[in-house]
Amino acid sequence: MPNTLETLHGRRSIRQFTTHEPSRADIEALLDAAVTAPNHRLTQPWRFYVLGPQARHAYGLALGNRKAKKIEDPTAADSMRNKVAEEHASLPLMIAVAMIEDANPEIREEDLAATMMAVQNISLAAVSLGLGTHLKTGAIMQDPAARAALGVADGERIVAVLNVGEPATQPPAKERKSAASLTKWLP
Ligand SMILES: Cc1cc2nc3c(=O)[nH]c(=O)nc-3n(C[C@H](O)[C@H](O)[C@H](O)COP(=O)(O)O)c2cc1C
């Protein structure tokens, strides 16, 4: 198993997966890692949705419908709708991470930060288990059809949707500015 720094440096957004389906034990290990994230006031705002093929298809259909609306030709729009739905259904696994929205804006902001840390924990735990993830966000997360596909309760906000599976390849690291170039050392 890689150590923490190797795991951090080895993480990539994975766009191509093998057909291997993560086991229930692996999925539980990812979620157990998620709930260890730092969390001010221990509000434990995160909620997890593990999507089987039917839910993935329904979520993909919601996304496909959004894309199809931008296409004039009805046949092309229909094939876009079905393509996106099928692509999602055939993913090895999706996990959606939502959070309870507190009425207090300060707590809500902290809870969003904590939930994103939980998402990162899932991504890093996945690397440790020989899996990979691709984090997705966007307007789809507020779409009533997408929310219905997941069965997200009122008062919950979808924060991220993760595609999860065994990487088909390890993409090269994306070039980034060095930390040194972005850091001020204060006396
Ligand atoms: C908050 C957040 C939202 C993201 N949303 C998307 C997305 O909607 N679609 C997508 O293709 N990638 C998304 N990504 C993944 C980034 O594109 C990816 O992390 C970036 O290209 C760097 O690549 P790496 O993760 O392999 O280092 C998101 C990442 C973050 C942190």
Ligand as a Chemical Component Dictionary entry (heavy atoms), coordinates in Angstrom:
data_LIG
# 
_chem_comp.id                   LIG 
_chem_comp.type                 NON-POLYMER 
_chem_comp.pdbx_formal_charge   0 
_chem_comp.three_letter_code    LIG 
# 
loop_
_chem_comp_atom.comp_id 
_chem_comp_atom.atom_id 
_chem_comp_atom.alt_atom_id 
_chem_comp_atom.type_symbol 
_chem_comp_atom.charge 
_chem_comp_atom.model_Cartn_x 
_chem_comp_atom.model_Cartn_y 
_chem_comp_atom.model_Cartn_z 
_chem_comp_atom.pdbx_ordinal 
LIG C1  C1  C 0 -14.612 21.174 -7.065  1  
LIG C2  C2  C 0 -14.211 20.398 -8.298  2  
LIG C3  C3  C 0 -15.120 20.235 -9.322  3  
LIG C4  C4  C 0 -14.775 19.518 -10.477 4  
LIG N1  N1  N 0 -15.717 19.366 -11.453 5  
LIG C5  C5  C 0 -15.400 18.715 -12.563 6  
LIG C6  C6  C 0 -16.389 18.542 -13.597 7  
LIG O1  O1  O 0 -17.538 18.953 -13.450 8  
LIG N2  N2  N 0 -16.019 17.891 -14.717 9  
LIG C7  C7  C 0 -14.764 17.406 -14.882 10 
LIG O2  O2  O 0 -14.482 16.826 -15.941 11 
LIG N3  N3  N 0 -13.823 17.506 -13.910 12 
LIG C8  C8  C 0 -14.102 18.161 -12.770 13 
LIG N4  N4  N 0 -13.169 18.274 -11.764 14 
LIG C9  C9  C 0 -11.870 17.606 -11.902 15 
LIG C10 C10 C 0 -10.799 18.573 -12.355 16 
LIG O3  O3  O 0 -11.024 18.895 -13.710 17 
LIG C11 C11 C 0 -9.412  17.904 -12.151 18 
LIG O4  O4  O 0 -9.199  17.749 -10.784 19 
LIG C12 C12 C 0 -8.321  18.753 -12.769 20 
LIG O5  O5  O 0 -8.378  18.694 -14.171 21 
LIG C13 C13 C 0 -6.924  18.314 -12.332 22 
LIG O6  O6  O 0 -6.674  16.995 -12.740 23 
LIG P1  P1  P 0 -6.266  15.882 -11.665 24 
LIG O7  O7  O 0 -7.432  15.730 -10.729 25 
LIG O8  O8  O 0 -5.998  14.643 -12.472 26 
LIG O9  O9  O 0 -5.047  16.370 -10.944 27 
LIG C14 C14 C 0 -13.478 18.966 -10.608 28 
LIG C15 C15 C 0 -12.567 19.133 -9.554  29 
LIG C16 C16 C 0 -12.929 19.834 -8.427  30 
LIG C17 C17 C 0 -11.921 20.002 -7.308  31 
# 
loop_
_chem_comp_bond.comp_id 
_chem_comp_bond.atom_id_1 
_chem_comp_bond.atom_id_2 
_chem_comp_bond.value_order 
_chem_comp_bond.pdbx_ordinal 
LIG C1  C2  SING 1  
LIG C2  C3  SING 2  
LIG C2  C16 DOUB 3  
LIG C3  C4  DOUB 4  
LIG C4  N1  SING 5  
LIG C4  C14 SING 6  
LIG N1  C5  DOUB 7  
LIG C5  C6  SING 8  
LIG C5  C8  SING 9  
LIG C6  O1  DOUB 10 
LIG C6  N2  SING 11 
LIG N2  C7  SING 12 
LIG C7  O2  DOUB 13 
LIG C7  N3  SING 14 
LIG N3  C8  DOUB 15 
LIG C8  N4  SING 16 
LIG N4  C9  SING 17 
LIG N4  C14 SING 18 
LIG C9  C10 SING 19 
LIG C10 O3  SING 20 
LIG C10 C11 SING 21 
LIG C11 O4  SING 22 
LIG C11 C12 SING 23 
LIG C12 O5  SING 24 
LIG C12 C13 SING 25 
LIG C13 O6  SING 26 
LIG O6  P1  SING 27 
LIG P1  O7  DOUB 28 
LIG P1  O8  SING 29 
LIG P1  O9  SING 30 
LIG C14 C15 DOUB 31 
LIG C15 C16 SING 32 
LIG C16 C17 SING 33 
# 
